Amino acid sequence: MKRSRVRLDVDERRAQLVELGLAEFGTRSFDEVSIDLLAERARISKGLLYHYFPNKRAFYVACLEEAAGRLVARLDAVSTEGSPLDHLVRAVDAYLAHVRGHGRAFATLMRGGIGQGREIAEVVDRTREALVERLTQRLAEVIPAVAIDLAPPLLQVALRGWIGFAEAASIAWVEAAIAAESDPGRAVPDAAAVRDVIVRALVATVQQAAG
């Protein structure tokens, strides 16, 4: 029996497709994701899917942008009460909670997915810049040079290096946690320990580069 198609407005349909894409691209490589299967699950034709997104790469980029937006929004929601260090700790906690909650999807985003294409690289770069800005937001109150738009070149380079470290550490942590699900004997650091390493690394980076 042929399933009837569900009529949605443009924004609703696009949001539905991106949600499906996030689920698929979060667990499979770009090449493994089938547009035919996505269209079937959305109960639309393949041609209609391409009406919303001109090609598979454009669809993938839209999914990356949504994933990045959700991560940044989570950091924006972090309370700014307390000291700059208090805020930093809460922000990194929120970052790691997002990483753990999205696992493979986060790794796919920050590794640039298939690692090719200007559009994909731009999404990843914008996300990294936004993460650095949010995670160092309050530090600029006590170390003015940390303000991203005013930071000296050495500190800008150092902060980009630090966010690379934070990404690599968080991805390694979440992948270890995923592996431990099928290997209960595997030791996995808790989130607080990983957070403390990331926070200390940022403080040391700023002190060295801005001093």
FENGI-V617008 format. One record per residue. N is the residue number from 1. RES is the residue in one letter. SS is DSSP state (alpha for helix, beta for strand, coil for the rest). PHI is phi as a letter, one per 20 degrees, with the letter a starting at -180 (999 if undefined). PSI is psi in whole degrees, -180 to 180 (none if undefined). Layout:
# FENGI-V617008
N|RES|SS|PHI|PSI ; N|RES|SS|PHI|PSI
This chain:
# FENGI-V617008
1|M|coil|999|128 ; 2|K|coil|f|130 ; 3|R|coil|f|142 ; 4|S|coil|f|150 ; 5|R|coil|e|144 ; 6|V|coil|e|129 ; 7|R|coil|e|123 ; 8|L|coil|c|158 ; 9|D|coil|f|173 ; 10|V|alpha|g|-49 ; 11|D|alpha|f|-42 ; 12|E|alpha|f|-43 ; 13|R|alpha|f|-44 ; 14|R|alpha|f|-42 ; 15|A|alpha|f|-38 ; 16|Q|alpha|f|-44 ; 17|L|alpha|f|-41 ; 18|V|alpha|f|-39 ; 19|E|alpha|f|-43 ; 20|L|alpha|f|-41 ; 21|G|alpha|f|-41 ; 22|L|alpha|g|-42 ; 23|A|alpha|f|-41 ; 24|E|alpha|f|-50 ; 25|F|alpha|f|-20 ; 26|G|coil|f|-15 ; 27|T|coil|c|-9 ; 28|R|coil|c|158 ; 29|S|coil|f|166 ; 30|F|coil|g|-47 ; 31|D|coil|f|-27 ; 32|E|coil|f|-19 ; 33|V|coil|f|127 ; 34|S|coil|e|121 ; 35|I|alpha|f|-36 ; 36|D|alpha|g|-43 ; 37|L|alpha|f|-40 ; 38|L|alpha|f|-44 ; 39|A|alpha|f|-40 ; 40|E|alpha|f|-43 ; 41|R|alpha|f|-32 ; 42|A|alpha|e|-8 ; 43|R|coil|m|44 ; 44|I|coil|c|169 ; 45|S|coil|f|158 ; 46|K|alpha|f|-38 ; 47|G|alpha|f|-37 ; 48|L|alpha|f|-35 ; 49|L|alpha|f|-41 ; 50|Y|alpha|f|-11 ; 51|H|alpha|f|-35 ; 52|Y|alpha|e|-33 ; 53|F|coil|c|121 ; 54|P|coil|f|-25 ; 55|N|coil|b|175 ; 56|K|alpha|f|-38 ; 57|R|alpha|f|-42 ; 58|A|alpha|f|-38 ; 59|F|alpha|f|-43 ; 60|Y|alpha|f|-44 ; 61|V|alpha|f|-41 ; 62|A|alpha|f|-38 ; 63|C|alpha|f|-41 ; 64|L|alpha|f|-43 ; 65|E|alpha|f|-39 ; 66|E|alpha|f|-44 ; 67|A|alpha|f|-42 ; 68|A|alpha|f|-42 ; 69|G|alpha|f|-38 ; 70|R|alpha|f|-39 ; 71|L|alpha|f|-47 ; 72|V|alpha|f|-41 ; 73|A|alpha|f|-35 ; 74|R|alpha|f|-39 ; 75|L|alpha|f|-35 ; 76|D|alpha|f|-25 ; 77|A|coil|e|-5 ; 78|V|coil|f|135 ; 79|S|coil|f|140 ; 80|T|coil|e|12 ; 81|E|coil|f|157 ; 82|G|coil|n|-166 ; 83|S|coil|f|165 ; 84|P|alpha|g|-38 ; 85|L|alpha|f|-38 ; 86|D|alpha|g|-45 ; 87|H|alpha|f|-42 ; 88|L|alpha|f|-44 ; 89|V|alpha|f|-44 ; 90|R|alpha|f|-39 ; 91|A|alpha|f|-43 ; 92|V|alpha|f|-36 ; 93|D|alpha|g|-45 ; 94|A|alpha|f|-41 ; 95|Y|alpha|g|-48 ; 96|L|alpha|f|-34 ; 97|A|alpha|f|-40 ; 98|H|alpha|f|-46 ; 99|V|alpha|g|-49 ; 100|R|alpha|f|-37 ; 101|G|alpha|f|-23 ; 102|H|alpha|d|-9 ; 103|G|coil|l|-113 ; 104|R|alpha|f|-34 ; 105|A|alpha|f|-39 ; 106|F|alpha|f|-45 ; 107|A|alpha|g|-40 ; 108|T|alpha|f|-44 ; 109|L|alpha|f|-54 ; 110|M|alpha|f|-18 ; 111|R|coil|e|1 ; 112|G|coil|m|19 ; 113|G|coil|m|-114 ; 114|I|coil|e|-4 ; 115|G|coil|m|19 ; 116|Q|coil|c|152 ; 117|G|coil|o|134 ; 118|R|alpha|f|-43 ; 119|E|alpha|f|-42 ; 120|I|alpha|f|-45 ; 121|A|alpha|f|-38 ; 122|E|alpha|f|-40 ; 123|V|alpha|f|-46 ; 124|V|alpha|f|-43 ; 125|D|alpha|f|-43 ; 126|R|alpha|f|-38 ; 127|T|alpha|f|-43 ; 128|R|alpha|f|-43 ; 129|E|alpha|f|-42 ; 130|A|alpha|f|-39 ; 131|L|alpha|f|-46 ; 132|V|alpha|f|-44 ; 133|E|alpha|f|-47 ; 134|R|alpha|f|-41 ; 135|L|alpha|f|-18 ; 136|T|coil|d|7 ; 137|Q|coil|g|-52 ; 138|R|coil|e|-21 ; 139|L|alpha|f|-28 ; 140|A|alpha|f|-18 ; 141|E|alpha|f|-31 ; 142|V|alpha|d|-21 ; 143|I|coil|c|88 ; 144|P|alpha|g|-31 ; 145|A|alpha|f|-15 ; 146|V|alpha|f|-21 ; 147|A|coil|g|121 ; 148|I|coil|g|-41 ; 149|D|coil|f|-10 ; 150|L|coil|d|-9 ; 151|A|coil|f|137 ; 152|P|coil|f|158 ; 153|P|alpha|g|-42 ; 154|L|alpha|f|-43 ; 155|L|alpha|f|-38 ; 156|Q|alpha|g|-45 ; 157|V|alpha|f|-43 ; 158|A|alpha|f|-41 ; 159|L|alpha|f|-37 ; 160|R|alpha|f|-37 ; 161|G|alpha|f|-38 ; 162|W|alpha|f|-42 ; 163|I|alpha|f|-31 ; 164|G|alpha|f|-41 ; 165|F|alpha|f|-46 ; 166|A|alpha|f|-42 ; 167|E|alpha|f|-51 ; 168|A|alpha|f|-43 ; 169|A|alpha|f|-43 ; 170|S|alpha|f|-37 ; 171|I|alpha|f|-44 ; 172|A|alpha|f|-38 ; 173|W|alpha|f|-48 ; 174|V|alpha|f|-34 ; 175|E|alpha|f|-34 ; 176|A|alpha|f|-39 ; 177|A|alpha|f|-40 ; 178|I|alpha|f|-43 ; 179|A|alpha|f|-35 ; 180|A|alpha|f|-20 ; 181|E|coil|f|-30 ; 182|S|coil|d|-1 ; 183|D|coil|c|78 ; 184|P|coil|g|-22 ; 185|G|coil|f|-7 ; 186|R|coil|f|131 ; 187|A|coil|e|134 ; 188|V|coil|c|128 ; 189|P|coil|f|148 ; 190|D|coil|f|165 ; 191|A|alpha|f|-38 ; 192|A|alpha|f|-38 ; 193|A|alpha|f|-42 ; 194|V|alpha|f|-42 ; 195|R|alpha|g|-45 ; 196|D|alpha|f|-38 ; 197|V|alpha|f|-44 ; 198|I|alpha|f|-42 ; 199|V|alpha|f|-47 ; 200|R|alpha|f|-37 ; 201|A|alpha|f|-39 ; 202|L|alpha|f|-46 ; 203|V|alpha|g|-44 ; 204|A|alpha|f|-39 ; 205|T|alpha|f|-47 ; 206|V|alpha|f|-44 ; 207|Q|alpha|f|-41 ; 208|Q|alpha|f|-43 ; 209|A|alpha|e|-26 ; 210|A|alpha|d|-5 ; 211|G|coil|f|none
